[in-house]
């Protein structure tokens, strides 16, 4: 196993770095480096810049309009954009539903949906979790009944990230109650402008509106929006979840935030504290170990092995690291990290009256990151999967 990058890969890194430096809006990079709130316009602006270059679908093969990069090239692209301060690509379209459409969708569906995803014009949401179906997705109850050439959808989804911006949503729906729960699930694409779709905000501890409840009340969906075969949605969902859990690990953002943690610790005089510096060192070791694990996955992919068997392991470690660096930032800032008045911070007052401006977002980020060990399949469930699949 060779974890070193080749001269060609290093050249590719330099090309990506130069392009990002030239095209990433500095005001967006400033927000990302300081954990400030990104608006819909910020996220979609960057998505469209990437789309124009042909890099929003950076993981796509050439036959579907992607760059056809290798796994290593994709990793280097993710690393360079993260370190430059680019927003994370909102994954629901280009990273999640697009591979499902490519693998299981009809040629007509591919022609209809993929161009809008690749350009960044169409915002997708994910309709998986329900009030009683989170890590146990096989128990979804949102019902889709076929009537002629359409499905009638009734039910609810919850914790739907950024659904307030969604143009389309891909949903797991129950189309049969016979046999095992997994065998009665279908994968349906729904236009969120359809009559009967209602989005209600869930305001989180950090005061942000990131997640939502989505209700379907006799929503009519053309049968042509069904991906693949009816009652085979569980197979497609597993394909997507492997990509999601690998994406959650986000080692490149961890590397960027580790440097931010060091800057905060130095500014607040905590870097001279030996015990605190030890905690940073232990975190850095874990970030490097996570990166080595990612590179092992890439090496396995190069040799033709399936790298997704350890997607759950990447998710576990990556999400725990995200929580740890936000905790250490809070500790470095001490009492200045505690006050959080969302309106005051957005108006620019927080930094003036309470500590330095860069401390203002710390509490919000800390609270927001409590979710990472739960979404995408809770870490407890992932450990069971790792024990069964990896350890045998």
C-alpha positions as a printed Julia matrix, in Angstrom:
392×3 Matrix{Float64}:
   0.0     0.0     0.0
   1.57    3.28   -1.16
   0.14    6.36    0.58
   2.45    8.84   -1.17
   1.05   11.07   -3.92
   2.61   10.76   -7.37
   4.16   13.78   -9.17
   1.08   13.86  -11.44
  -1.21   13.98   -8.4
   0.85   16.75   -6.83
   0.6    18.72  -10.09
  -3.16   18.2   -10.05
  -3.26   19.55   -6.47
  -1.43   22.7    -7.54
  -3.83   23.24  -10.43
  -6.86   22.91   -8.14
  -5.28   25.2    -5.54
  -4.59   27.9    -8.13
  -8.1    27.73   -9.57
  -9.76   27.88   -6.14
  -7.56   30.8    -5.11
  -8.69   32.7    -8.2
 -12.4    31.81   -8.13
 -13.47   31.44   -4.48
 -15.12   34.73   -3.38
 -13.03   36.08   -0.45
 -16.11   37.17    1.51
 -17.39   33.58    1.46
 -13.98   32.2     2.49
 -13.93   34.69    5.4
 -17.27   33.37    6.63
 -16.11   29.77    6.42
 -12.78   30.36    8.17
 -14.59   32.12   11.02
 -17.65   29.83   11.21
 -20.04   32.64   10.32
 -23.52   31.96    8.98
 -23.67   31.05    5.29
 -26.8    32.15    3.48
 -28.54   30.2     0.74
 -27.07   32.7    -1.72
 -23.54   32.03   -0.4
 -23.86   28.27   -0.78
 -25.53   28.35   -4.17
 -23.15   31.01   -5.48
 -20.2    28.71   -4.86
 -22.13   25.73   -6.24
 -22.78   27.58   -9.49
 -19.12   28.63   -9.77
 -18.14   24.97   -9.46
 -20.95   23.98  -11.81
 -19.72   26.35  -14.5
 -16.27   24.79  -14.23
 -17.79   21.29  -14.34
 -16.58   20.49  -10.82
 -19.78   20.49   -8.75
 -20.21   16.87   -9.71
 -16.52   16.3    -9.04
 -17.1    12.63   -8.23
 -19.03   11.93  -11.43
 -17.74    9.87  -14.37
 -17.28   11.6   -17.72
 -20.26    9.83  -19.28
 -22.56   11.85  -17.01
 -20.77   15.16  -17.43
 -18.27   14.86  -14.58
 -14.49   15.28  -14.76
 -13.87   11.54  -14.41
 -11.34   12.01  -11.62
  -9.7     9.19   -9.74
 -10.43    8.64   -6.06
  -7.15   10.36   -5.16
  -7.94   13.38   -7.32
 -11.34   13.69   -5.65
  -9.64   13.6    -2.25
  -7.14   16.29   -3.26
  -9.94   18.48   -4.61
 -11.84   18.15   -1.32
  -8.72   18.95    0.67
  -7.76   22.04   -1.31
 -11.26   23.52   -1.3
 -11.64   22.9     2.44
  -8.28   24.45    3.35
  -9.03   27.47    1.12
 -12.24   28.15    3.04
 -14.77   27.0     0.46
 -18.21   26.01    1.76
 -18.93   22.32    1.84
 -20.82   21.28   -1.26
 -24.42   20.7    -0.19
 -24.31   16.94   -0.75
 -27.93   15.97   -1.32
 -27.85   16.57   -5.07
 -24.34   15.95   -6.43
 -23.04   13.51   -3.8
 -26.17   11.55   -2.79
 -29.06   11.39   -5.23
 -26.99   11.82   -8.4
 -25.06    8.53   -7.96
 -28.4     6.75   -7.35
 -29.87    8.23  -10.54
 -26.73    7.24  -12.44
 -26.75    3.68  -11.11
 -30.46    2.89  -11.03
 -32.33    5.62  -12.92
 -33.6     5.35  -16.47
 -31.86    7.19  -19.32
 -34.8     9.61  -19.38
 -34.4    10.33  -15.64
 -30.66   10.83  -16.06
 -31.22   13.29  -18.89
 -33.94   15.11  -16.94
 -32.35   15.47  -13.5
 -28.56   15.33  -13.75
 -27.94   18.6   -15.67
 -29.71   20.73  -13.03
 -27.71   19.04  -10.28
 -24.4    19.47  -12.13
 -24.98   23.2   -12.72
 -26.02   23.97   -9.14
 -29.34   25.39  -10.34
 -31.56   22.82   -8.61
 -31.47   22.38   -4.82
 -32.18   18.87   -3.56
 -33.24   17.7    -0.09
 -33.16   14.27    1.51
 -36.37   12.66    2.81
 -35.21    9.71    4.88
 -35.79   10.19    8.63
 -39.26   10.18   10.15
 -40.42   10.81   13.74
 -40.21    7.05   14.44
 -37.59    6.12   11.84
 -34.1     7.49   12.25
 -31.3     4.97   12.42
 -33.91    2.26   11.74
 -34.88    3.44    8.27
 -36.54    0.13    7.45
 -39.48    1.23    9.63
 -40.46    4.24    7.46
 -44.22    4.79    7.3
 -44.57    7.62    4.76
 -46.96    5.96    2.32
 -47.09    6.09   -1.48
 -50.08    4.42   -3.15
 -50.15    4.0    -6.9
 -53.23    5.17   -8.77
 -52.84    4.82  -12.49
 -49.86    6.84  -13.68
 -49.18    8.57  -10.35
 -48.46    7.95   -6.69
 -50.39    9.58   -3.87
 -47.99   10.32   -1.01
 -49.04   10.84    2.61
 -46.82   11.07    5.66
 -44.04   13.02    7.29
 -40.28   13.39    7.15
 -38.22   15.13    9.83
 -34.74   16.56   10.45
 -34.74   17.44    6.74
 -31.65   19.6     6.31
 -32.19   22.9     4.46
 -35.55   21.74    3.09
 -36.69   25.37    3.23
 -34.52   25.88    0.15
 -35.41   22.63   -1.6
 -36.68   22.45   -5.17
 -36.83   18.65   -5.15
 -36.65   15.96   -2.48
 -35.74   12.28   -2.81
 -37.75   10.15   -0.41
 -37.96    6.65    0.93
 -41.66    5.78    0.85
 -43.57    2.65    1.78
 -45.3     1.04   -1.16
 -45.97   -2.36    0.42
 -46.54   -3.8     3.91
 -45.99   -7.42    2.9
 -42.88   -9.39    3.87
 -39.88   -7.88    5.59
 -40.0    -4.09    6.17
 -37.05   -3.54    3.83
 -38.84   -5.17    0.91
 -41.73   -2.68    0.84
 -39.74    0.56    0.38
 -39.44    2.57   -2.83
 -37.25    5.5    -3.87
 -39.3     8.43   -5.14
 -38.37   11.9    -6.46
 -40.84   14.61   -5.45
 -41.16   18.19   -6.64
 -41.35   20.28   -3.44
 -43.54   22.84   -5.18
 -46.27   20.2    -5.49
 -49.59   20.92   -3.83
 -49.78   19.26   -0.42
 -46.08   19.62    0.5
 -45.58   21.66    3.69
 -42.22   22.56    5.23
 -42.12   23.6     8.9
 -38.92   24.82   10.56
 -37.25   23.17   13.54
 -35.25   25.83   15.38
 -32.17   24.31   16.99
 -30.24   25.1    20.16
 -27.96   27.44   18.23
 -30.97   29.47   17.1
 -30.48   28.39   13.51
 -33.03   27.11   11.03
 -31.1    24.25    9.51
 -33.56   21.37    9.77
 -37.25   20.99    9.1
 -40.32   18.81    9.21
 -41.8    18.02    5.81
 -45.43   16.93    5.5
 -47.06   15.24    2.51
 -50.84   15.54    2.3
 -52.23   13.67   -0.74
 -49.26   14.8    -2.84
 -49.53   13.62   -6.45
 -46.24   12.35   -7.87
 -45.9    11.08  -11.46
 -45.05    7.37  -11.54
 -42.16    8.23  -13.87
 -40.42    9.77  -10.82
 -39.9     6.33   -9.3
 -36.23    5.33   -9.35
 -35.66    1.75  -10.45
 -38.25   -0.82   -9.43
 -41.05   -0.5    -6.92
 -40.2    -2.03   -3.51
 -36.48   -2.08   -4.32
 -35.74    1.28   -2.68
 -33.86   -0.26    0.25
 -31.13   -1.4    -2.13
 -30.81    2.1    -3.55
 -30.88    3.64   -0.07
 -27.94    1.52    1.09
 -25.98    2.61   -1.98
 -26.61    6.24   -1.04
 -25.92    5.84    2.68
 -22.42    4.51    2.03
 -21.61    7.75    0.2
 -23.25    9.84    2.94
 -21.3     8.28    5.8
 -18.0     8.62    3.99
 -18.85   12.27    3.32
 -19.66   12.92    7.0
 -16.1    11.95    8.0
 -14.9    15.16    6.3
 -11.25   14.84    7.27
 -10.36   17.92    5.23
 -12.63   20.21    7.22
 -11.15   18.7    10.39
  -7.65   19.69    9.22
  -8.83   23.25    8.56
 -10.61   23.52   11.91
  -7.59   22.11   13.73
  -5.58   25.09   12.48
  -8.38   27.42   13.57
  -8.3    25.81   17.03
  -4.57   26.52   17.26
  -5.12   30.16   16.25
  -7.77   30.61   18.93
  -5.63   28.91   21.57
  -2.68   31.18   20.79
  -4.83   34.32   20.74
  -6.4    33.44   24.1
  -3.09   32.53   25.72
  -4.0    28.84   26.1
  -1.28   27.46   23.85
   1.26   27.91   26.64
  -0.81   25.62   28.89
   0.92   22.23   28.62
  -2.18   20.19   29.4
  -4.29   22.08   26.88
  -1.59   21.74   24.24
  -1.56   18.0    24.96
  -5.28   17.85   24.14
  -4.64   19.61   20.84
  -1.81   17.17   20.11
  -4.05   14.16   20.81
  -6.69   15.6    18.51
  -4.1    16.19   15.8
  -2.94   12.58   16.07
  -6.52   11.42   15.58
  -6.99   13.73   12.58
  -3.83   12.3    11.0
  -5.03    8.76   11.76
  -8.39    9.53   10.14
  -6.59   10.88    7.09
  -4.5     7.71    6.89
  -7.71    5.67    7.04
  -9.16    7.73    4.19
  -5.97    7.2     2.18
  -6.23    3.47    2.84
  -9.73    3.58    1.4
  -8.38    5.39   -1.67
  -5.58    2.84   -2.0
  -8.12    0.01   -1.83
 -10.2     1.68   -4.51
  -7.13    1.94   -6.74
  -6.61   -1.81   -6.43
 -10.25   -2.56   -7.22
 -11.37   -3.46   -3.7
 -14.62   -2.13   -2.3
 -13.74    0.78    0.04
 -17.26    1.34    1.34
 -17.18   -1.52    3.84
 -15.63    0.83    6.39
 -17.85    3.83    5.65
 -19.36    3.43    9.12
 -15.92    3.52   10.73
 -15.07    6.76    8.9
 -18.36    8.24   10.04
 -17.78    7.3    13.68
 -14.3     8.74   13.93
 -14.95   11.79   11.76
 -18.05   12.86   13.68
 -16.36   12.43   17.06
 -13.41   14.54   15.9
 -15.79   17.31   14.83
 -17.28   17.39   18.3
 -13.86   17.41   19.97
 -12.45   20.4    18.11
 -15.56   22.47   18.86
 -15.27   21.53   22.55
 -11.59   22.54   22.65
 -12.39   25.87   20.99
 -14.94   26.53   23.7
 -12.4    25.63   26.4
  -9.77   27.87   24.82
 -12.12   30.84   24.82
 -13.33   30.23   28.38
 -16.21   32.46   29.52
 -16.09   34.48   26.28
 -17.43   31.44   24.43
 -20.51   31.11   26.63
 -22.68   34.12   25.68
 -24.67   33.52   22.53
 -27.19   36.06   21.34
 -27.89   35.22   17.7
 -29.4    38.58   16.77
 -26.57   40.52   18.41
 -23.92   38.41   16.75
 -25.46   38.83   13.3
 -25.71   42.58   13.87
 -22.01   42.7    14.69
 -22.28   43.63   18.37
 -21.17   40.4    20.01
 -17.48   40.8    19.31
 -17.47   44.43   20.41
 -18.84   43.83   23.9
 -17.93   40.23   24.72
 -14.41   39.08   23.9
 -13.02   39.12   20.39
 -15.15   38.83   17.24
 -13.74   35.42   16.32
 -15.11   33.98   19.6
 -18.71   34.91   18.86
 -19.68   31.84   16.77
 -18.08   29.25   19.07
 -21.14   28.42   21.17
 -23.36   28.09   18.11
 -20.88   25.77   16.4
 -20.46   23.67   19.53
 -24.23   23.23   19.9
 -24.66   22.47   16.21
 -22.04   19.73   16.24
 -23.92   17.72   18.86
 -25.84   16.24   15.93
 -22.9    14.67   14.12
 -22.8    11.42   16.08
 -26.53   10.93   15.49
 -27.33   11.79   11.88
 -26.39    9.53    8.98
 -26.99    6.58   11.3
 -26.1     6.98   14.97
 -22.59    5.98   16.01
 -23.98    3.25   18.25
 -25.64    1.65   15.23
 -22.51    2.18   13.13
 -20.4     0.32   15.7
 -22.74   -2.66   15.39
 -22.38   -2.54   11.6
 -18.59   -2.32   11.82
 -18.54   -5.28   14.23
 -20.63   -7.4    11.87
 -19.22   -6.37    8.48
 -15.56   -5.58    9.2
 -14.72   -7.77   12.17
 -16.97  -10.66   11.15
